[in-house]
Amino acid sequence: MSTIFYTFFIFLLFFLCGQIWLFTEDNITMTDIKHVVMFSGGKDSTAMLLLMIEKSMQIDEICFADTGMEFPEMYDHIEKVEKLINRNITKLHIKKNWMYWFSEHEKTRGKNKGQKGYGWCGKSHCRWGTTFKKTAINHYLKNLKKENEIIEYHGVASDEWSRTLKNKGRNIKYPLVDFGFTEKQALQYCYNKGFNWGGLYDNMVRVSCFCCDQKRIGELKWIYNERPELWQRLLNMQSQTKYNFKDNMSLFELNKRFKESETLQGKLF
Ligand code: SF4
């Protein structure tokens, strides 16, 4: 009888110790799961965020990595979204600032050692801005991960699902892929909710930094015509770097071309 009692007593003791260990504050924190929405402000991540809210999905944090070089309409859009959803979006900033890396930072290695500035960012040059954005996000998530398990939510449309493959094995979810939402549907959904980015999507294939070298000539012409203050900023930037904006063309040359076409049109009509 006493053996059974002692065995039961020891078992009970182990069980209680286990419960105390599980419920200490540290252990509760370690097992917390945080649902973090990666928000670029574009049509896909905006549609994803609004749909997630509509479907009452848990969202603990919404992060936006800011280069400081978005179109003013994009910053207005982010404010509008914050108002609609009645919560703040966490703004993560790149180290130093864009213009420092663009024209001031002195290279310390490689064949360009001693030269200043990375110049334009995008397809034809190195995508240093993307790297700095990722660094800002990773740094922030690293701190969150110390005490939480993180599930990230990325706004990839269902017709772009192949982009998800590169992140296989990571704790990332793609609600638009799950909902079968294409890029076109995402844009229409945002328009229906009253978001139009001041017409940016009517004039750009992809809304990105206004100084992104991936801009097509037609998009640059739109900036030249419709956003002269941004065009002037681009020309000022061109004067601070030796790199051409497009492979064989500086923005000064493009500016000349645009002006010439205006004069020609003036003569024709
Ligand atoms: S949008 Fe273009 S300029 Fe901005 S960070 Fe990305 S690649 Fe660089």
Boltz pocket constraint, residues with backbone or C-beta under 6 A from the ligand:
constraints:
  - pocket:
      binder: B
      contacts: [[A, 67], [A, 121], [A, 122], [A, 123], [A, 127], [A, 128], [A, 129], [A, 130], [A, 133], [A, 208], [A, 209], [A, 211], [A, 212], [A, 213], [A, 214]]
      max_distance: 6.0
